[in-house]
Amino acid sequence: MSQVTSTDLYEVTMALSYLREDMRAPATFSLFVRDLPPGRGFLVAAGLEPALDYLSHFLVGRSDVREFAEALRRPVEDLEPLHGLSFDGQVRAVPEGRLVLAGEPLLEVTAPLPQAQLVETYLLSLVCHQTAVASKAARCALAAAGRPLVDFSLRRNHGPEAGMQAARLCALVGFAGTSNVAAATRYGIPASGTMAHSYVETFASEEDAFRAFARTHPGPVTFLVDTYDTDRGVATAARVLSDLRLGPGCGIRLDSGDLGALARRARTALDAAGLSDVQIIASGGLDEYAVATLVRDGAPIDVFAVGTKVGTAADAPYLDAAYKLVEYDARPVMKLSSAKVTAPGPKQVFRGPGLRDVIGLANEDPPEGTEPLLRTVMGGGLRTEPPDTLAAARARFEADLAALPEVARRIEGPVPPVPVVSTRLSALTTVVRHRIEARARAGR
């Protein structure tokens, strides 16, 4: 099954109708998030790189036509107009890593109408999921206040590919490593891992388990110390580490219980054994709220390993996002449905200091002291520049985060900046609305 058929059926029915009606003029669709999820002061733009890969290789083949026909229970010949359809349009987008706000387009696609329509579902799926996860991970980075974080989410993500995305997105916002070996290899992220409780349980004692593990891995090791009694596990780990003298970089991992209290007792025990260089790693259901509490309370935890709640963006697992037509054949269009009104015309986001953003038209001049966020990343179906790097995306993220107002950076009760609409976009919205309403009154 190709990526082409990973789409909603109505995309196929609309695209086929457009082709049969010879409606192939350029159409611009805008992908944006209507409202930020509760508890979010910002979003991190993500998913653009895989989206461009998808568009670069988009081509409706014979097998895709057969699958479309089967889904519609129609002869293959009826779907023949779709055969050979590829993407040769333009994409303007916010680069990965930049912070975005409610109502701001993350990307805009301009292409012949059937093409722009048929790619909607896949683009929404890619961009929404990855933006949601990147935004959750970014809040963990904020909560950690400079302490390293490691992605442990693979086993609890919504499938292996979601785990690959999560590892990449965590690295994008500054995580120090991942447990995901495939992601570490593909993206050049340091791999990180320890042992499971089952490993300890297979040996006659914790000490036997720790010594056996150290024999196999003579470099820096981390021992999981809470399989039975955590305080005794820490004492056992300290004894083994002192005996074997494995050098700097070793650690113990706490995975359950009152992590703050356990970390304090563990630090005291390790220091008393002359192991002040042994790190304490904490894991077990952590998210930005738990990490922020531990940091605020001064828990002597050196590294946070976060997994399930970050990889699934547990408290905000979806975005209220849309991919809406804003112009067809040089005619601005808009939607007037209650609570889902859209603004017409291709757009640009002009960013001022402190994320004081203006949403305007793509062809208007930037207000003084602002920079445009969306840039052209694809033209004629081809990338306009080399693939982006994680390092570049991370640098953009760090710069935007530094400029974000403190009230939006809060873990509890953040207050997001609210972009304003330019005078020209407001005027166009009024004109298009009046035109639509006049036609409705005339019964046209």
Secondary structure, 3 states (H helix, E strand, C coil): CCHHHCCCHHHHHHHHHHHHCCCCCEEEEEEEECCCCCCCCCEECCCHHHHHHHHHCCECCHHHHHHHHHHHCCCHHHHHHHCCCECCCEEEECCCCCEECCCCEEEEEEEEHHHHHHCHHHHHHHHHHHHHHHHHHHHHHHHHCCCCEEECCHHHCCCHHHHHHHHHHHHHCCCCEECCHHHHHHHCCCECCCCCHHHHHCCCCHHHHHHHHHHHCCCCCEEECCCCCHHHHHHHHHHHHHHHCCCCCCEEEECCCCHHHHHHHHHHHHHHCCCCCCEEEECCCCCHHHHHHHHHCCCCCCEEEECHHHHCCCCCCCCCEEEEEEEECCEECCCCCCCCCCCCCCEEEEEEHHHEEEEEECCCCCCCCCEECCEEEEECCEECCCCCCHHHHHHHHHHHHHHCCHHHHCCCCCCCCCCEECHHHHHHHHHHHHHHHHHHHCCC
